[in-house]
């Protein structure tokens, strides 16, 4: 597909996929609380949107590989998860 392409179907699939993977992690006790479940689901979904934005805006312009885009997206999503946890527990 198009680098950074965003569609309703893809967005819904990424939301479902984030929740589904969080359920698997919860069932395997990788995450163990409802708060962790929510944070992982939200940050996973935001990560897919972030990856699309990076792909659309920067991948072709700066000749970024898919692996580099994924590494950047993973760094951003883990930072988002930390920030979401911090904001939730401190406010």
HTML snippet that shows the backbone in 3Dmol.js (N, CA, C, O; Angstrom):
<script src="https://3Dmol.org/build/3Dmol-min.js"></script>
<div id="view" style="width:600px;height:400px;position:relative"></div>
<script>
const pdb = `
ATOM      1  N   UNK A   1       0.813  -1.192   0.000  1.00  0.00           N
ATOM      2  CA  UNK A   1       0.000   0.000   0.000  1.00  0.00           C
ATOM      3  C   UNK A   1       0.852   1.249   0.000  1.00  0.00           C
ATOM      4  O   UNK A   1       2.077   1.202  -0.110  1.00  0.00           O
ATOM      5  N   UNK A   2       0.174   2.346   0.124  1.00  0.00           N
ATOM      6  CA  UNK A   2       0.820   3.653   0.167  1.00  0.00           C
ATOM      7  C   UNK A   2       1.473   3.863   1.520  1.00  0.00           C
ATOM      8  O   UNK A   2       0.868   3.581   2.554  1.00  0.00           O
ATOM      9  N   UNK A   3       2.709   4.357   1.520  1.00  0.00           N
ATOM     10  CA  UNK A   3       3.384   4.655   2.775  1.00  0.00           C
ATOM     11  C   UNK A   3       2.567   5.691   3.533  1.00  0.00           C
ATOM     12  O   UNK A   3       2.271   6.764   3.007  1.00  0.00           O
ATOM     13  N   UNK A   4       2.203   5.366   4.769  1.00  0.00           N
ATOM     14  CA  UNK A   4       1.455   6.298   5.592  1.00  0.00           C
ATOM     15  C   UNK A   4      -0.018   6.372   5.259  1.00  0.00           C
ATOM     16  O   UNK A   4      -0.722   7.262   5.737  1.00  0.00           O
ATOM     17  N   UNK A   5      -0.496   5.432   4.432  1.00  0.00           N
ATOM     18  CA  UNK A   5      -1.908   5.445   4.086  1.00  0.00           C
ATOM     19  C   UNK A   5      -2.778   5.167   5.305  1.00  0.00           C
ATOM     20  O   UNK A   5      -2.500   4.253   6.081  1.00  0.00           O
ATOM     21  N   UNK A   6      -3.832   5.961   5.468  1.00  0.00           N
ATOM     22  CA  UNK A   6      -4.756   5.787   6.581  1.00  0.00           C
ATOM     23  C   UNK A   6      -6.154   5.608   6.005  1.00  0.00           C
ATOM     24  O   UNK A   6      -6.612   6.412   5.192  1.00  0.00           O
ATOM     25  N   UNK A   7      -6.829   4.541   6.438  1.00  0.00           N
ATOM     26  CA  UNK A   7      -8.198   4.287   6.010  1.00  0.00           C
ATOM     27  C   UNK A   7      -9.033   3.946   7.235  1.00  0.00           C
ATOM     28  O   UNK A   7      -8.496   3.595   8.285  1.00  0.00           O
ATOM     29  N   UNK A   8     -10.327   4.049   7.096  1.00  0.00           N
ATOM     30  CA  UNK A   8     -11.225   3.693   8.190  1.00  0.00           C
ATOM     31  C   UNK A   8     -11.051   2.227   8.565  1.00  0.00           C
ATOM     32  O   UNK A   8     -10.985   1.888   9.746  1.00  0.00           O
ATOM     33  N   UNK A   9     -10.975   1.357   7.558  1.00  0.00           N
ATOM     34  CA  UNK A   9     -10.812  -0.069   7.815  1.00  0.00           C
ATOM     35  C   UNK A   9      -9.505  -0.364   8.539  1.00  0.00           C
ATOM     36  O   UNK A   9      -9.475  -1.149   9.487  1.00  0.00           O
ATOM     37  N   UNK A  10      -8.431   0.266   8.091  1.00  0.00           N
ATOM     38  CA  UNK A  10      -7.131   0.051   8.722  1.00  0.00           C
ATOM     39  C   UNK A  10      -7.089   0.592  10.139  1.00  0.00           C
ATOM     40  O   UNK A  10      -6.486  -0.019  11.022  1.00  0.00           O
ATOM     41  N   UNK A  11      -7.722   1.729  10.359  1.00  0.00           N
ATOM     42  CA  UNK A  11      -7.753   2.320  11.693  1.00  0.00           C
ATOM     43  C   UNK A  11      -8.547   1.434  12.653  1.00  0.00           C
ATOM     44  O   UNK A  11      -8.128   1.213  13.789  1.00  0.00           O
ATOM     45  N   UNK A  12      -9.694   0.930  12.196  1.00  0.00           N
ATOM     46  CA  UNK A  12     -10.489   0.019  13.028  1.00  0.00           C
ATOM     47  C   UNK A  12      -9.732  -1.281  13.294  1.00  0.00           C
ATOM     48  O   UNK A  12      -9.779  -1.819  14.400  1.00  0.00           O
ATOM     49  N   UNK A  13      -9.038  -1.779  12.275  1.00  0.00           N
ATOM     50  CA  UNK A  13      -8.261  -3.005  12.454  1.00  0.00           C
ATOM     51  C   UNK A  13      -7.118  -2.788  13.445  1.00  0.00           C
ATOM     52  O   UNK A  13      -6.819  -3.679  14.240  1.00  0.00           O
ATOM     53  N   UNK A  14      -6.482  -1.630  13.410  1.00  0.00           N
ATOM     54  CA  UNK A  14      -5.396  -1.378  14.352  1.00  0.00           C
ATOM     55  C   UNK A  14      -5.929  -1.223  15.771  1.00  0.00           C
ATOM     56  O   UNK A  14      -5.267  -1.639  16.722  1.00  0.00           O
ATOM     57  N   UNK A  15      -7.102  -0.638  15.932  1.00  0.00           N
ATOM     58  CA  UNK A  15      -7.715  -0.538  17.265  1.00  0.00           C
ATOM     59  C   UNK A  15      -8.054  -1.932  17.785  1.00  0.00           C
ATOM     60  O   UNK A  15      -7.760  -2.259  18.935  1.00  0.00           O
ATOM     61  N   UNK A  16      -8.672  -2.751  16.935  1.00  0.00           N
ATOM     62  CA  UNK A  16      -9.007  -4.118  17.318  1.00  0.00           C
ATOM     63  C   UNK A  16      -7.737  -4.913  17.623  1.00  0.00           C
ATOM     64  O   UNK A  16      -7.685  -5.656  18.603  1.00  0.00           O
ATOM     65  N   UNK A  17      -6.716  -4.755  16.783  1.00  0.00           N
ATOM     66  CA  UNK A  17      -5.454  -5.472  16.988  1.00  0.00           C
ATOM     67  C   UNK A  17      -4.770  -5.089  18.283  1.00  0.00           C
ATOM     68  O   UNK A  17      -4.203  -5.944  18.963  1.00  0.00           O
ATOM     69  N   UNK A  18      -4.816  -3.811  18.632  1.00  0.00           N
ATOM     70  CA  UNK A  18      -4.210  -3.355  19.891  1.00  0.00           C
ATOM     71  C   UNK A  18      -4.923  -3.970  21.090  1.00  0.00           C
ATOM     72  O   UNK A  18      -4.284  -4.420  22.041  1.00  0.00           O
ATOM     73  N   UNK A  19      -6.242  -3.984  21.036  1.00  0.00           N
ATOM     74  CA  UNK A  19      -7.017  -4.588  22.129  1.00  0.00           C
ATOM     75  C   UNK A  19      -6.785  -6.091  22.172  1.00  0.00           C
ATOM     76  O   UNK A  19      -6.612  -6.661  23.249  1.00  0.00           O
ATOM     77  N   UNK A  20      -6.779  -6.731  21.018  1.00  0.00           N
ATOM     78  CA  UNK A  20      -6.576  -8.183  20.952  1.00  0.00           C
ATOM     79  C   UNK A  20      -5.211  -8.584  21.519  1.00  0.00           C
ATOM     80  O   UNK A  20      -5.111  -9.528  22.303  1.00  0.00           O
ATOM     81  N   UNK A  21      -4.167  -7.862  21.118  1.00  0.00           N
ATOM     82  CA  UNK A  21      -2.825  -8.177  21.637  1.00  0.00           C
ATOM     83  C   UNK A  21      -2.734  -7.913  23.131  1.00  0.00           C
ATOM     84  O   UNK A  21      -2.051  -8.642  23.849  1.00  0.00           O
ATOM     85  N   UNK A  22      -3.416  -6.878  23.606  1.00  0.00           N
ATOM     86  CA  UNK A  22      -3.448  -6.609  25.041  1.00  0.00           C
ATOM     87  C   UNK A  22      -4.149  -7.733  25.787  1.00  0.00           C
ATOM     88  O   UNK A  22      -3.731  -8.113  26.881  1.00  0.00           O
ATOM     89  N   UNK A  23      -5.220  -8.269  25.195  1.00  0.00           N
ATOM     90  CA  UNK A  23      -5.907  -9.416  25.805  1.00  0.00           C
ATOM     91  C   UNK A  23      -4.992 -10.633  25.891  1.00  0.00           C
ATOM     92  O   UNK A  23      -4.982 -11.339  26.899  1.00  0.00           O
ATOM     93  N   UNK A  24      -4.231 -10.872  24.841  1.00  0.00           N
ATOM     94  CA  UNK A  24      -3.288 -11.995  24.861  1.00  0.00           C
ATOM     95  C   UNK A  24      -2.238 -11.779  25.944  1.00  0.00           C
ATOM     96  O   UNK A  24      -1.933 -12.697  26.706  1.00  0.00           O
ATOM     97  N   UNK A  25      -1.685 -10.570  26.017  1.00  0.00           N
ATOM     98  CA  UNK A  25      -0.687 -10.286  27.059  1.00  0.00           C
ATOM     99  C   UNK A  25      -1.292 -10.415  28.448  1.00  0.00           C
ATOM    100  O   UNK A  25      -0.625 -10.884  29.371  1.00  0.00           O
ATOM    101  N   UNK A  26      -2.532 -10.010  28.607  1.00  0.00           N
ATOM    102  CA  UNK A  26      -3.216 -10.127  29.895  1.00  0.00           C
ATOM    103  C   UNK A  26      -3.415 -11.595  30.255  1.00  0.00           C
ATOM    104  O   UNK A  26      -3.189 -11.989  31.399  1.00  0.00           O
ATOM    105  N   UNK A  27      -3.836 -12.404  29.288  1.00  0.00           N
ATOM    106  CA  UNK A  27      -4.069 -13.832  29.555  1.00  0.00           C
ATOM    107  C   UNK A  27      -2.769 -14.578  29.848  1.00  0.00           C
ATOM    108  O   UNK A  27      -2.784 -15.594  30.543  1.00  0.00           O
ATOM    109  N   UNK A  28      -1.650 -14.085  29.327  1.00  0.00           N
ATOM    110  CA  UNK A  28      -0.344 -14.699  29.591  1.00  0.00           C
ATOM    111  C   UNK A  28       0.355 -14.084  30.799  1.00  0.00           C
ATOM    112  O   UNK A  28       1.497 -14.430  31.102  1.00  0.00           O
ATOM    113  N   UNK A  29      -0.327 -13.176  31.484  1.00  0.00           N
ATOM    114  CA  UNK A  29       0.198 -12.472  32.666  1.00  0.00           C
ATOM    115  C   UNK A  29       1.425 -11.612  32.357  1.00  0.00           C
ATOM    116  O   UNK A  29       2.235 -11.342  33.244  1.00  0.00           O
ATOM    117  N   UNK A  30       1.559 -11.192  31.127  1.00  0.00           N
ATOM    118  CA  UNK A  30       2.619 -10.244  30.776  1.00  0.00           C
ATOM    119  C   UNK A  30       2.239  -8.868  31.317  1.00  0.00           C
ATOM    120  O   UNK A  30       3.088  -8.121  31.805  1.00  0.00           O
ATOM    121  N   UNK A  31       0.965  -8.550  31.223  1.00  0.00           N
ATOM    122  CA  UNK A  31       0.404  -7.401  31.920  1.00  0.00           C
ATOM    123  C   UNK A  31      -0.618  -7.959  32.905  1.00  0.00           C
ATOM    124  O   UNK A  31      -1.259  -8.974  32.635  1.00  0.00           O
ATOM    125  N   UNK A  32      -0.767  -7.293  34.047  1.00  0.00           N
ATOM    126  CA  UNK A  32      -1.565  -7.940  35.095  1.00  0.00           C
ATOM    127  C   UNK A  32      -2.663  -7.081  35.707  1.00  0.00           C
ATOM    128  O   UNK A  32      -3.433  -7.573  36.532  1.00  0.00           O
ATOM    129  N   UNK A  33      -2.757  -5.812  35.323  1.00  0.00           N
ATOM    130  CA  UNK A  33      -3.808  -4.977  35.896  1.00  0.00           C
ATOM    131  C   UNK A  33      -4.645  -4.351  34.777  1.00  0.00           C
ATOM    132  O   UNK A  33      -4.226  -4.291  33.621  1.00  0.00           O
ATOM    133  N   UNK A  34      -5.822  -3.894  35.150  1.00  0.00           N
ATOM    134  CA  UNK A  34      -6.667  -3.217  34.169  1.00  0.00           C
ATOM    135  C   UNK A  34      -6.014  -1.944  33.655  1.00  0.00           C
ATOM    136  O   UNK A  34      -6.141  -1.605  32.479  1.00  0.00           O
ATOM    137  N   UNK A  35      -5.312  -1.238  34.540  1.00  0.00           N
ATOM    138  CA  UNK A  35      -4.615  -0.027  34.125  1.00  0.00           C
ATOM    139  C   UNK A  35      -3.562  -0.342  33.064  1.00  0.00           C
ATOM    140  O   UNK A  35      -3.461   0.367  32.062  1.00  0.00           O
ATOM    141  N   UNK A  36      -2.787  -1.388  33.275  1.00  0.00           N
ATOM    142  CA  UNK A  36      -1.787  -1.787  32.286  1.00  0.00           C
ATOM    143  C   UNK A  36      -2.464  -2.177  30.972  1.00  0.00           C
ATOM    144  O   UNK A  36      -1.971  -1.838  29.896  1.00  0.00           O
ATOM    145  N   UNK A  37      -3.575  -2.877  31.052  1.00  0.00           N
ATOM    146  CA  UNK A  37      -4.322  -3.269  29.851  1.00  0.00           C
ATOM    147  C   UNK A  37      -4.736  -2.036  29.044  1.00  0.00           C
ATOM    148  O   UNK A  37      -4.561  -1.994  27.826  1.00  0.00           O
ATOM    149  N   UNK A  38      -5.278  -1.048  29.729  1.00  0.00           N
ATOM    150  CA  UNK A  38      -5.730   0.169  29.060  1.00  0.00           C
ATOM    151  C   UNK A  38      -4.544   0.922  28.456  1.00  0.00           C
ATOM    152  O   UNK A  38      -4.611   1.370  27.312  1.00  0.00           O
ATOM    153  N   UNK A  39      -3.474   1.062  29.211  1.00  0.00           N
ATOM    154  CA  UNK A  39      -2.297   1.784  28.720  1.00  0.00           C
ATOM    155  C   UNK A  39      -1.694   1.093  27.503  1.00  0.00           C
ATOM    156  O   UNK A  39      -1.351   1.755  26.523  1.00  0.00           O
ATOM    157  N   UNK A  40      -1.562  -0.223  27.554  1.00  0.00           N
ATOM    158  CA  UNK A  40      -0.989  -0.962  26.424  1.00  0.00           C
ATOM    159  C   UNK A  40      -1.894  -0.852  25.199  1.00  0.00           C
ATOM    160  O   UNK A  40      -1.407  -0.684  24.081  1.00  0.00           O
ATOM    161  N   UNK A  41      -3.206  -0.945  25.404  1.00  0.00           N
ATOM    162  CA  UNK A  41      -4.144  -0.824  24.281  1.00  0.00           C
ATOM    163  C   UNK A  41      -4.070   0.552  23.637  1.00  0.00           C
ATOM    164  O   UNK A  41      -3.992   0.666  22.414  1.00  0.00           O
ATOM    165  N   UNK A  42      -4.095   1.594  24.459  1.00  0.00           N
ATOM    166  CA  UNK A  42      -4.059   2.961  23.931  1.00  0.00           C
ATOM    167  C   UNK A  42      -2.723   3.253  23.250  1.00  0.00           C
ATOM    168  O   UNK A  42      -2.693   3.785  22.141  1.00  0.00           O
ATOM    169  N   UNK A  43      -1.628   2.908  23.909  1.00  0.00           N
ATOM    170  CA  UNK A  43      -0.327   3.210  23.303  1.00  0.00           C
ATOM    171  C   UNK A  43      -0.097   2.377  22.045  1.00  0.00           C
ATOM    172  O   UNK A  43       0.535   2.854  21.102  1.00  0.00           O
ATOM    173  N   UNK A  44      -0.593   1.154  22.013  1.00  0.00           N
ATOM    174  CA  UNK A  44      -0.484   0.340  20.802  1.00  0.00           C
ATOM    175  C   UNK A  44      -1.237   0.948  19.634  1.00  0.00           C
ATOM    176  O   UNK A  44      -0.741   0.981  18.507  1.00  0.00           O
ATOM    177  N   UNK A  45      -2.451   1.432  19.918  1.00  0.00           N
ATOM    178  CA  UNK A  45      -3.246   2.072  18.869  1.00  0.00           C
ATOM    179  C   UNK A  45      -2.577   3.363  18.396  1.00  0.00           C
ATOM    180  O   UNK A  45      -2.450   3.600  17.194  1.00  0.00           O
ATOM    181  N   UNK A  46      -2.155   4.186  19.341  1.00  0.00           N
ATOM    182  CA  UNK A  46      -1.478   5.436  18.963  1.00  0.00           C
ATOM    183  C   UNK A  46      -0.199   5.166  18.190  1.00  0.00           C
ATOM    184  O   UNK A  46       0.183   5.956  17.328  1.00  0.00           O
ATOM    185  N   UNK A  47       0.466   4.055  18.491  1.00  0.00           N
ATOM    186  CA  UNK A  47       1.688   3.688  17.769  1.00  0.00           C
ATOM    187  C   UNK A  47       1.401   3.438  16.292  1.00  0.00           C
ATOM    188  O   UNK A  47       2.190   3.830  15.432  1.00  0.00           O
ATOM    189  N   UNK A  48       0.280   2.788  15.995  1.00  0.00           N
ATOM    190  CA  UNK A  48      -0.040   2.522  14.585  1.00  0.00           C
ATOM    191  C   UNK A  48      -0.335   3.815  13.833  1.00  0.00           C
ATOM    192  O   UNK A  48       0.038   3.968  12.670  1.00  0.00           O
ATOM    193  N   UNK A  49      -1.006   4.738  14.506  1.00  0.00           N
ATOM    194  CA  UNK A  49      -1.283   6.035  13.877  1.00  0.00           C
ATOM    195  C   UNK A  49       0.026   6.800  13.671  1.00  0.00           C
ATOM    196  O   UNK A  49       0.245   7.402  12.619  1.00  0.00           O
ATOM    197  N   UNK A  50       0.889   6.769  14.685  1.00  0.00           N
ATOM    198  CA  UNK A  50       2.192   7.439  14.593  1.00  0.00           C
ATOM    199  C   UNK A  50       3.017   6.869  13.449  1.00  0.00           C
ATOM    200  O   UNK A  50       3.660   7.614  12.710  1.00  0.00           O
ATOM    201  N   UNK A  51       3.000   5.549  13.303  1.00  0.00           N
ATOM    202  CA  UNK A  51       3.757   4.923  12.215  1.00  0.00           C
ATOM    203  C   UNK A  51       3.255   5.389  10.854  1.00  0.00           C
ATOM    204  O   UNK A  51       4.049   5.625   9.943  1.00  0.00           O
ATOM    205  N   UNK A  52       1.942   5.522  10.717  1.00  0.00           N
ATOM    206  CA  UNK A  52       1.389   6.007   9.450  1.00  0.00           C
ATOM    207  C   UNK A  52       1.809   7.444   9.167  1.00  0.00           C
ATOM    208  O   UNK A  52       2.127   7.791   8.030  1.00  0.00           O
ATOM    209  N   UNK A  53       1.808   8.275  10.202  1.00  0.00           N
ATOM    210  CA  UNK A  53       2.205   9.670  10.024  1.00  0.00           C
ATOM    211  C   UNK A  53       3.684   9.758   9.637  1.00  0.00           C
ATOM    212  O   UNK A  53       4.054  10.502   8.729  1.00  0.00           O
ATOM    213  N   UNK A  54       4.518   8.997  10.332  1.00  0.00           N
ATOM    214  CA  UNK A  54       5.955   8.987  10.001  1.00  0.00           C
ATOM    215  C   UNK A  54       6.160   8.493   8.568  1.00  0.00           C
ATOM    216  O   UNK A  54       6.933   9.077   7.807  1.00  0.00           O
ATOM    217  N   UNK A  55       5.463   7.416   8.209  1.00  0.00           N
ATOM    218  CA  UNK A  55       5.583   6.888   6.855  1.00  0.00           C
ATOM    219  C   UNK A  55       5.169   7.892   5.804  1.00  0.00           C
ATOM    220  O   UNK A  55       5.831   8.038   4.777  1.00  0.00           O
ATOM    221  N   UNK A  56       4.064   8.589   6.065  1.00  0.00           N
ATOM    222  CA  UNK A  56       3.547   9.561   5.105  1.00  0.00           C
ATOM    223  C   UNK A  56       4.450  10.772   4.972  1.00  0.00           C
ATOM    224  O   UNK A  56       4.735  11.219   3.861  1.00  0.00           O
ATOM    225  N   UNK A  57       4.897  11.300   6.088  1.00  0.00           N
ATOM    226  CA  UNK A  57       5.629  12.569   6.081  1.00  0.00           C
ATOM    227  C   UNK A  57       7.134  12.437   5.823  1.00  0.00           C
ATOM    228  O   UNK A  57       7.740  13.331   5.231  1.00  0.00           O
ATOM    229  N   UNK A  58       7.737  11.336   6.260  1.00  0.00           N
ATOM    230  CA  UNK A  58       9.195  11.284   6.283  1.00  0.00           C
ATOM    231  C   UNK A  58       9.837  10.120   5.526  1.00  0.00           C
ATOM    232  O   UNK A  58      10.989  10.232   5.107  1.00  0.00           O
ATOM    233  N   UNK A  59       9.123   9.005   5.341  1.00  0.00           N
ATOM    234  CA  UNK A  59       9.773   7.807   4.807  1.00  0.00           C
ATOM    235  C   UNK A  59      10.356   8.016   3.419  1.00  0.00           C
ATOM    236  O   UNK A  59      11.533   7.732   3.197  1.00  0.00           O
ATOM    237  N   UNK A  60       9.566   8.500   2.497  1.00  0.00           N
ATOM    238  CA  UNK A  60      10.087   8.726   1.144  1.00  0.00           C
ATOM    239  C   UNK A  60      11.012   9.938   1.084  1.00  0.00           C
ATOM    240  O   UNK A  60      12.026   9.919   0.388  1.00  0.00           O
ATOM    241  N   UNK A  61      10.658  10.982   1.811  1.00  0.00           N
ATOM    242  CA  UNK A  61      11.435  12.230   1.789  1.00  0.00           C
ATOM    243  C   UNK A  61      12.872  12.008   2.250  1.00  0.00           C
ATOM    244  O   UNK A  61      13.804  12.552   1.658  1.00  0.00           O
ATOM    245  N   UNK A  62      13.056  11.212   3.304  1.00  0.00           N
ATOM    246  CA  UNK A  62      14.385  10.984   3.863  1.00  0.00           C
ATOM    247  C   UNK A  62      14.914   9.575   3.599  1.00  0.00           C
ATOM    248  O   UNK A  62      15.919   9.160   4.177  1.00  0.00           O
ATOM    249  N   UNK A  63      14.220   8.840   2.713  1.00  0.00           N
ATOM    250  CA  UNK A  63      14.641   7.481   2.332  1.00  0.00           C
ATOM    251  C   UNK A  63      14.813   6.567   3.549  1.00  0.00           C
ATOM    252  O   UNK A  63      15.811   5.857   3.664  1.00  0.00           O
ATOM    253  N   UNK A  64      13.823   6.594   4.461  1.00  0.00           N
ATOM    254  CA  UNK A  64      13.861   5.766   5.658  1.00  0.00           C
ATOM    255  C   UNK A  64      13.412   4.354   5.326  1.00  0.00           C
ATOM    256  O   UNK A  64      12.464   4.167   4.562  1.00  0.00           O
ATOM    257  N   UNK A  65      14.075   3.369   5.886  1.00  0.00           N
ATOM    258  CA  UNK A  65      13.654   1.981   5.693  1.00  0.00           C
ATOM    259  C   UNK A  65      12.457   1.697   6.606  1.00  0.00           C
ATOM    260  O   UNK A  65      12.208   2.427   7.565  1.00  0.00           O
ATOM    261  N   UNK A  66      11.728   0.634   6.295  1.00  0.00           N
ATOM    262  CA  UNK A  66      10.610   0.229   7.151  1.00  0.00           C
ATOM    263  C   UNK A  66      11.095  -0.100   8.558  1.00  0.00           C
ATOM    264  O   UNK A  66      10.406   0.177   9.539  1.00  0.00           O
ATOM    265  N   UNK A  67      12.280  -0.689   8.651  1.00  0.00           N
ATOM    266  CA  UNK A  67      12.829  -1.053   9.958  1.00  0.00           C
ATOM    267  C   UNK A  67      13.102   0.189  10.808  1.00  0.00           C
ATOM    268  O   UNK A  67      12.835   0.197  12.010  1.00  0.00           O
ATOM    269  N   UNK A  68      13.635   1.234  10.178  1.00  0.00           N
ATOM    270  CA  UNK A  68      13.905   2.467  10.909  1.00  0.00           C
ATOM    271  C   UNK A  68      12.596   3.138  11.341  1.00  0.00           C
ATOM    272  O   UNK A  68      12.492   3.637  12.461  1.00  0.00           O
ATOM    273  N   UNK A  69      11.608   3.150  10.459  1.00  0.00           N
ATOM    274  CA  UNK A  69      10.304   3.712  10.815  1.00  0.00           C
ATOM    275  C   UNK A  69       9.720   2.940  11.994  1.00  0.00           C
ATOM    276  O   UNK A  69       9.170   3.544  12.915  1.00  0.00           O
ATOM    277  N   UNK A  70       9.834   1.618  11.976  1.00  0.00           N
ATOM    278  CA  UNK A  70       9.322   0.805  13.081  1.00  0.00           C
ATOM    279  C   UNK A  70      10.085   1.089  14.377  1.00  0.00           C
ATOM    280  O   UNK A  70       9.482   1.130  15.450  1.00  0.00           O
ATOM    281  N   UNK A  71      11.385   1.282  14.290  1.00  0.00           N
ATOM    282  CA  UNK A  71      12.178   1.596  15.486  1.00  0.00           C
ATOM    283  C   UNK A  71      11.780   2.951  16.065  1.00  0.00           C
ATOM    284  O   UNK A  71      11.658   3.096  17.281  1.00  0.00           O
ATOM    285  N   UNK A  72      11.581   3.929  15.209  1.00  0.00           N
ATOM    286  CA  UNK A  72      11.153   5.251  15.668  1.00  0.00           C
ATOM    287  C   UNK A  72       9.770   5.149  16.304  1.00  0.00           C
ATOM    288  O   UNK A  72       9.529   5.712  17.372  1.00  0.00           O
ATOM    289  N   UNK A  73       8.873   4.435  15.649  1.00  0.00           N
ATOM    290  CA  UNK A  73       7.506   4.271  16.147  1.00  0.00           C
ATOM    291  C   UNK A  73       7.498   3.536  17.481  1.00  0.00           C
ATOM    292  O   UNK A  73       6.723   3.896  18.367  1.00  0.00           O
ATOM    293  N   UNK A  74       8.326   2.531  17.647  1.00  0.00           N
ATOM    294  CA  UNK A  74       8.399   1.794  18.912  1.00  0.00           C
ATOM    295  C   UNK A  74       8.907   2.692  20.026  1.00  0.00           C
ATOM    296  O   UNK A  74       8.399   2.640  21.146  1.00  0.00           O
ATOM    297  N   UNK A  75       9.897   3.507  19.731  1.00  0.00           N
ATOM    298  CA  UNK A  75      10.418   4.449  20.735  1.00  0.00           C
ATOM    299  C   UNK A  75       9.353   5.459  21.150  1.00  0.00           C
ATOM    300  O   UNK A  75       9.198   5.757  22.334  1.00  0.00           O
ATOM    301  N   UNK A  76       8.626   5.980  20.176  1.00  0.00           N
ATOM    302  CA  UNK A  76       7.580   6.950  20.475  1.00  0.00           C
ATOM    303  C   UNK A  76       6.456   6.297  21.276  1.00  0.00           C
ATOM    304  O   UNK A  76       5.966   6.885  22.240  1.00  0.00           O
ATOM    305  N   UNK A  77       6.041   5.089  20.889  1.00  0.00           N
ATOM    306  CA  UNK A  77       4.924   4.446  21.595  1.00  0.00           C
ATOM    307  C   UNK A  77       5.299   4.060  23.021  1.00  0.00           C
ATOM    308  O   UNK A  77       4.460   4.145  23.918  1.00  0.00           O
ATOM    309  N   UNK A  78       6.535   3.640  23.248  1.00  0.00           N
ATOM    310  CA  UNK A  78       6.935   3.314  24.619  1.00  0.00           C
ATOM    311  C   UNK A  78       6.993   4.574  25.467  1.00  0.00           C
ATOM    312  O   UNK A  78       6.644   4.543  26.647  1.00  0.00           O
ATOM    313  N   UNK A  79       7.426   5.676  24.882  1.00  0.00           N
ATOM    314  CA  UNK A  79       7.418   6.954  25.591  1.00  0.00           C
ATOM    315  C   UNK A  79       5.983   7.383  25.903  1.00  0.00           C
ATOM    316  O   UNK A  79       5.705   7.881  26.994  1.00  0.00           O
ATOM    317  N   UNK A  80       5.072   7.187  24.941  1.00  0.00           N
ATOM    318  CA  UNK A  80       3.663   7.508  25.183  1.00  0.00           C
ATOM    319  C   UNK A  80       3.102   6.677  26.331  1.00  0.00           C
ATOM    320  O   UNK A  80       2.369   7.202  27.169  1.00  0.00           O
ATOM    321  N   UNK A  81       3.432   5.393  26.382  1.00  0.00           N
ATOM    322  CA  UNK A  81       2.944   4.531  27.454  1.00  0.00           C
ATOM    323  C   UNK A  81       3.433   5.023  28.812  1.00  0.00           C
ATOM    324  O   UNK A  81       2.671   5.045  29.778  1.00  0.00           O
ATOM    325  N   UNK A  82       4.689   5.411  28.886  1.00  0.00           N
ATOM    326  CA  UNK A  82       5.247   5.934  30.138  1.00  0.00           C
ATOM    327  C   UNK A  82       4.532   7.225  30.535  1.00  0.00           C
ATOM    328  O   UNK A  82       4.182   7.405  31.702  1.00  0.00           O
ATOM    329  N   UNK A  83       4.316   8.116  29.583  1.00  0.00           N
ATOM    330  CA  UNK A  83       3.637   9.377  29.873  1.00  0.00           C
ATOM    331  C   UNK A  83       2.186   9.159  30.301  1.00  0.00           C
ATOM    332  O   UNK A  83       1.714   9.803  31.238  1.00  0.00           O
ATOM    333  N   UNK A  84       1.483   8.265  29.626  1.00  0.00           N
ATOM    334  CA  UNK A  84       0.098   7.959  29.997  1.00  0.00           C
ATOM    335  C   UNK A  84       0.059   7.422  31.423  1.00  0.00           C
ATOM    336  O   UNK A  84      -0.781   7.841  32.219  1.00  0.00           O
ATOM    337  N   UNK A  85       0.954   6.503  31.751  1.00  0.00           N
ATOM    338  CA  UNK A  85       1.008   5.953  33.105  1.00  0.00           C
ATOM    339  C   UNK A  85       1.309   7.047  34.123  1.00  0.00           C
ATOM    340  O   UNK A  85       0.664   7.130  35.168  1.00  0.00           O
ATOM    341  N   UNK A  86       2.286   7.878  33.811  1.00  0.00           N
ATOM    342  CA  UNK A  86       2.665   8.961  34.727  1.00  0.00           C
ATOM    343  C   UNK A  86       1.498   9.915  34.954  1.00  0.00           C
ATOM    344  O   UNK A  86       1.189  10.249  36.098  1.00  0.00           O
ATOM    345  N   UNK A  87       0.845  10.359  33.876  1.00  0.00           N
ATOM    346  CA  UNK A  87      -0.275  11.285  34.003  1.00  0.00           C
ATOM    347  C   UNK A  87      -1.438  10.653  34.767  1.00  0.00           C
ATOM    348  O   UNK A  87      -2.073  11.313  35.590  1.00  0.00           O
ATOM    349  N   UNK A  88      -1.712   9.400  34.501  1.00  0.00           N
ATOM    350  CA  UNK A  88      -2.836   8.743  35.186  1.00  0.00           C
ATOM    351  C   UNK A  88      -2.567   8.576  36.681  1.00  0.00           C
ATOM    352  O   UNK A  88      -3.474   8.760  37.493  1.00  0.00           O
ATOM    353  N   UNK A  89      -1.363   8.239  37.046  1.00  0.00           N
ATOM    354  CA  UNK A  89      -1.067   7.972  38.463  1.00  0.00           C
ATOM    355  C   UNK A  89      -0.760   9.232  39.263  1.00  0.00           C
ATOM    356  O   UNK A  89      -0.749   9.190  40.493  1.00  0.00           O
ATOM    357  N   UNK A  90      -0.512  10.346  38.593  1.00  0.00           N
ATOM    358  CA  UNK A  90      -0.178  11.578  39.304  1.00  0.00           C
ATOM    359  C   UNK A  90      -1.250  12.651  39.249  1.00  0.00           C
ATOM    360  O   UNK A  90      -1.053  13.733  39.802  1.00  0.00           O
ATOM    361  N   UNK A  91      -2.381  12.389  38.598  1.00  0.00           N
ATOM    362  CA  UNK A  91      -3.450  13.395  38.521  1.00  0.00           C
ATOM    363  C   UNK A  91      -4.790  12.788  38.829  1.00  0.00           C
ATOM    364  O   UNK A  91      -5.803  13.487  38.812  1.00  0.00           O
TER     365      UNK A  91
END
`;
const viewer = $3Dmol.createViewer("view");
viewer.addModel(pdb, "pdb");
viewer.setStyle({}, {cartoon: {color: "spectrum"}});
viewer.zoomTo();
viewer.render();
</script>
